Amino acid sequence: MFKINNLKIIKEYSVYRHPKLYNINSTTTTTTILHKNDQQQIINKKGYTTTTTTNKNKIQNNLFQKVLLTFGSAIVAFHNPARGDMVATLGEVTGGCAIKKIKENMKSDPIGREILLTRPRILESTYPANLHLLPETTFGGAYYKWMKGHGFSPDERTQVRMIEDDEDAYVMQRYREVHDFWHVLSGIDISVHGEIAVKWLEMIQTGLPSTALSSFVGPLSVSWQDKKELINDMIPWAIRCGRNCKPLMNIKYEDYWETDLNEFRKILNFEPYISSNNNNSNKNE
Amino acid sequence: MIPSLRRLTTGTYGFVSRRFFTTATPKDNNTTNEQPQTHFGFQTVNKNDKESMVKEVFDNVSSSYDLMNDVMSMGIHRLWKDELISTLNPTPGSHLLDVAGGTGDISFRFLEKIKQSPYYLPAIGANPPKNTSLPSSATVFDINQSMLDQGKKRGILNGYNETTDPSIDWVQGNSENLPFKDETFNCYTVSFGIRNCTNVDQVLKEAHRVLKKGGRFLCLEFSQIPNPALRYMYDTYSFNVIPVMGQLVVGDRDSYQYLVESIRKFPDQETFADMMRDAGFQQVTYKNLSFGICAIHSGWKL
């Protein structure tokens, strides 16, 4: 275990706790109203998941439920890609081993270790105060423009509930939250085949089975034009970029808000995607 | 804490729920000891908060309530509700108060049954015949406005609006304090709603108050299965499949986890019959449906 002697580091970042449950500045947690977010669903002696009242928001599933969730969420997500919570569920239920591997990679890197200790979250409340003022050539400005342009908010991300270990749950949550950063870095806009290209990148970087499933099954539902673009341009790009760039889970993106976007890409050795018909890139002019 | 809870879950499943109820409070929580506690699924909550928590559950499920009923019971809930209405066997001139009626399943069936009666002859047109039947009505009463709105939408689709057929009324309120005068209804049904009420005794007393003499109280509710093998299969299905189906179909696991747990916390058939007798109902009987998955309790105000 690592001890941090300089407590200032901890106070600068928001620690990973459920926003409604914990007051970071106080050490006691008093709850008189037991809201559903205060419950934990544990597997009782008979093997059924039942609810008790502890201050965690977690669900334990037994094997049957995990299998049912895997197949069910895959089918629902395939039929209705707008169900983001189904994609998230698939990732959580199938991601056990891959998350451990990512954690090992993070622990062997000094910045990864720092991320695991401080557990920074990417939420509206942890944005820097000047994010909206940053020029669009910077990483932070480009990110802000991209999020606002699409009307996204980082608070909309599904919380990780079905992974039992807290550290694993944090790694999964971090993976979800930096997904938007990877969109900005690669310059890929929101479209079905764009998401599939980013999923290929994620598969090479993280090795999560749900990304592999989306990468191989997702292209079945896109048009021939998009399939052509995927096979000829986007997937080779994703493989090149994923293999050449630095491990993206070990980067503390919060330190680079004000860095110029192309500079940041050079630091990471990240090759942005430039489509041949120039429809998909938001690189700066 | 989990090992200590595991020690408590010994014994047959019927006793597990009571142990969770008495000892599941967290140790560092001093402030809840002063207020009266009740169960919310397997959690223990303050009595004052249960109502708003139930309201939140039903706000979340209202838009897909009928779909999820079909998914969870594989369509059998329709047969249960048909059985309830044929037990009631209404005749034209009956006035129904359908408490926790939500989307109006029971009220629609009630009015359809009356229309199929051989004595039904509505007074419509300019010169109605002399032997028309008495008018009947159904009042759907629910604490949750979003469920009532869903029901109103269904009513309009089935032709129940102010101009064509005003026989259904949609009223919002708390069943522990009904806004009706004494002795106004001759049928009172509560279908899959009474286990969500905080004070079941109060609901039964109010039911006794608003019923006319000779009126009938019917309650269709999930109950305990007597046969242990079937109970095991039912528990396995309930706890393993239903919350996961809730998560897959509508994205809401917690509401369906509450649902299956609240079924276990409701008193069994005999206990509920005793509660009805305490409230003043007479000739209290019950019959099990689907081997005890549901039970219809019937009592008369005499």
Contacts between the chains, C-beta under 8 A, distances in Angstrom:
chain1	res1	chain2	res2	distance
A	29	B	28	7.9
A	30	B	29	7.3
A	30	B	30	8.0
A	30	B	31	6.0
A	31	B	29	6.9
A	32	B	31	4.9
A	32	B	32	6.0
A	32	B	35	7.9
A	32	B	46	7.0
A	33	B	45	7.8
A	33	B	46	7.2
A	33	B	49	5.3
A	34	B	32	8.0
A	34	B	40	7.6
A	34	B	43	5.9
A	34	B	44	7.5
A	34	B	45	4.9
A	34	B	46	7.8
A	34	B	49	7.2
A	35	B	53	7.8
A	36	B	53	7.2
A	36	B	56	7.5
A	36	B	254	5.0
A	36	B	258	7.9
A	39	B	43	6.0
A	39	B	254	7.4
A	41	B	257	6.3
A	42	B	2	6.0
A	42	B	5	7.3
A	44	B	5	7.5
A	44	B	6	7.1
A	44	B	9	4.9
A	44	B	16	7.1
A	45	B	6	5.3
A	45	B	9	4.1
A	45	B	10	7.2
A	46	B	9	6.9
A	46	B	13	6.6
A	46	B	16	7.7
A	46	B	235	7.6
A	48	B	235	6.7
A	48	B	236	7.4
A	48	B	239	3.5
A	48	B	240	6.6
A	49	B	239	6.1
A	49	B	240	7.7
A	49	B	243	6.9
A	49	B	257	7.2
A	50	B	20	7.2
A	50	B	42	5.1
A	50	B	239	7.0
A	50	B	257	7.9
A	50	B	261	6.5
A	51	B	41	5.3
A	51	B	42	4.8
A	51	B	43	5.6
A	51	B	257	5.8
A	51	B	258	7.5
A	51	B	261	6.1
A	52	B	5	6.4
A	52	B	20	7.0
A	52	B	24	5.2
A	52	B	42	6.5
A	52	B	43	6.9
A	53	B	24	5.9
A	53	B	25	6.9
A	53	B	26	6.0
A	53	B	43	4.7
A	53	B	44	6.4
A	54	B	1	6.7
A	54	B	26	6.0
A	55	B	26	7.4
A	59	B	253	6.8
A	61	B	244	7.9
A	62	B	240	7.0
A	64	B	240	5.3
A	65	B	240	5.6
A	65	B	244	5.3
A	68	B	240	7.6
A	68	B	241	7.0
A	68	B	244	5.1
A	69	B	244	5.8
A	69	B	247	7.2
A	69	B	248	7.4
A	72	B	244	6.8
A	72	B	245	7.9
A	72	B	248	4.2
A	73	B	248	6.3
A	76	B	248	5.4
A	76	B	249	7.9
A	83	B	251	6.9
A	85	B	247	8.0
A	85	B	251	5.0
A	86	B	248	7.2
A	86	B	251	7.6
A	89	B	247	6.8
